[in-house]
């Protein structure tokens, strides 16, 4: 039987500008064509769980949906974006191929049910406070609410003190009930709240996170990428340089 190709998700943490979106999407589309893989383009229209009230959140749902649809049509890239409130599911479903549930909201029943009923793939990021086995319950919430397909994403656990620890056994544990488990290779190197009113991170560990997840049998890889991470308005310290994405994907293939 032919082995299923891995799922790849890549894009900037948050929608910043049309220029960043266009440049990133064009590069991702070119990589997908050269390597013969499907890459889902990810960017958030709103980051509702920022460290500080003064942190950049995004362009909002109305403008964000327009920009994501332009990317989808122009570059033929499937779209994944997250929601923070149940009413957003139907709006996002008009463009997105995958609706993502943020890790901090992975137990929010109404949010999961709304995403499941949208008839889009639902990607639930594992809460930083949950084990892999705990994710059985969010998974079942989505499946029993009519989801067409549910992915689960590992992104590490937090014990406070501005750090995350990844127990890669969570991938195997989630595979006992979920067929598709993704590794978030960039949020897992984040240091939550570790900066001055923002999160920091250690992007140098991103390739190793991906390789370790591959050894544990993950089905896909999530990378936040940016042309110039030092200038990114969100999660720059744990974002991969866009020009390094093709090298990492090639190695994982």
N, C-alpha and C positions, 0 to 999 in steps of 0.2 A: 504494500500500500504506500502511495506517495505521501511523504511527510508534509504536513501543512506548513506553509511559510509563516514566519512570525508576523505578528501585528506590530506596526510601528506608529507611534503617535509623536508628533513634534510640532513646535511652534512657540511663539513668545508667551510668557505667563499671562499677559494682559494686552488688550488692544491699546496701542499707544498712538499710532498715526497710520495713515494710509501708506506712507512711504515704507515704514518698517514692515507692515503687513505684506505689501506687494513684493518687496525684496526677499523676505523670508519665504513666502509662498512660492515664488518663482524658483528659488534655489531648491526647496523641498521637492517641487514637481520635477525638476531636472534630475535630482538624485533618484526619485522613484522610477523614472523612465530608464535611466542608465542601469540601475540594479534590478529592475523587473520586480519591484515590490510595491505594495500599497502602503502609503503613509497618510494617516489621518492628520489633518491640520487642526491644531488646538490653539485657541486663544480665548481668554475670558472677557466678556463685555463689562463685567463688574466683579471686583474682588471685595466681597462683603466682610471678610474676616481679617482685615489688615491689623497690624500691631498698633498703629497710631491713628487717631482721628485725622491727622494731617497727611497720611499716606495716600498716594495716587490710587484710585479705585478702578478707573476705566472710563469708557465713553457712554455707558448706559445701554440698556437693552434695545431701545429703538434704533440708535445709530449702529450699535454693535451687530445686530442682525443683518442690516443692510451691507455692512463691510464683509461679514462672513459669507453672505450670499454671493457677493462679487468675487471673492476668492474662489468659492466653489465653482462658479460658472467659468471664470477666466482660466483657472489652472486645473480644472477637473480633479480637485482634491476633495475627498470626503471630509466632513466637518465634525469635530467634537468640541463641545463647550459645556460649561457647568451652569447649574441653576442653584439658587439659594432660597427660593420661595415656590410653593406649589403652583401658583398661577402662571409662572414663567414657562412651565413645561410645554404647554400648547403653542406658545409663541415661538419658542426655540425649535420645536419639532418641525416648523415650517421650513427650516434650513438645515438643521443638524442631522447627521446620520447616527450620532451617538450622543446621548444626554448623560452628563457626568454629575454624580453626587459627590460634593466635596467631603474630604475625610472627617472634618469636624461635624458634619451633618449626616454621617452615615447611619445614625439611629433614628433620624427624623422620618417617622412613618408616612405622614402626609406627602412629604417631598418624594419619597421613593415610590409611593403608589401613583402619584401624578406622572412621574417619569415613565413608569411601567405602562400606564394607560395610553401614552403618546404613540405607541407602536414604533418606537425607535429602540435601538440597542441601548441598554442602560449600563453605564460603567460606575460601579460604586467603589470609591477609594476607601481602603480600610482605615478606620479611625485610629489615630495615634494612641488611643487608650484601649484598643481591642486586640485580642489575639486572632490568629487566623481562623481558629475554630469558631470564635464568636461571630464571624462574618456569615455563618450559616443562616442566621436569623434575618439580616438585611437581604441576603440573597433570596430567601424564601418569601419575604415580603414582596419583592419585585416579581418573582415567578408566579406567585399565587394571585397577583394583581393583574396578570395578563401580559407580562413583558415578553417580547419576541425573543430576546436573548439578553443574558446578563454577564458582564465581565466583572471581575474583582481585581483591585489594584493594591499591591503592597507598597507601603511608603515609609515603613519604620514605625517605631514606638518611642514615645517620649516619657521621660521620668522627671520632667522639669529640668531646670538648670541649663536651658538653651541648647539642648542636644537631642539627637535621635539615635536610636540603636536599631539595626535591622537584624531580625532573626529569620534567616532564610528558610527555616523549617515551616514558616507560615505559608510559603508557596505550596509546599507539599500538603499541608493541612487543608488549605482552601481547595486544592484539587480533589480532595475526597468527596466533595459535593458540587463543585463548580468546574465546568469543563475548560473555562478560559480564565487564566490568571496572568495579569500584567505586572511588570516591575516598573515602578516609578523611579528611574535611576537618578533623577535630579532633586526631587523633593526629599529623597532619602539622605541626601548629603546637606540638607538645610540645617541651620542652627536657629530654631524658632526664637524670635525676639532677641537674637544675639547681637544685633547692631544697635545703633542709636535710634530707638523708636521704630526699628524695622528688623527683619530677619537677616542673618548672614548665612554663610555656607562655605563648603569646601569642594569646589567643582573638580579639583584634581582627582577625586575619588570616583567620579562618575563612570569611567570605563571599567573600573574594578567591580562596581556595583552591578553593572550589566553582565559582566562575565560570570560573577558569582550566581546571579539569578538564572543565567543560562544553565549552569551546572545543576541547579535545583529544578530545572524543567519548566521554566515560565514560558508562556505562549506569546508574549509580546513585551515591548519596551516603550516607556514613556520618557521623552526628553524635552525639557524646556530649553529652547534654543533662542539665540539673539545674535544679530550681526556684531554688536558691540556690548557685551554684557555689563561692562563698567558704566554704561550710560542707560541701562535698562531702568524703567520706572518701578519694577517689581521683580523680586527674586533674581536680581542680577548675579549675586555671589554664588548661587547654586544653578545658574544656567550655563549650558554648554555653548561654546563658540560655534556659530552656525557653520563655519568653514571646517569644523572637525566632525560634523555629523556623518558625512559619507564614509569616512575612515572607520568610525565605530560600527556603523551598520554593516559595512563590508566584512568586518571581523566577526560580527555576530552571525552572519550568514554562512 
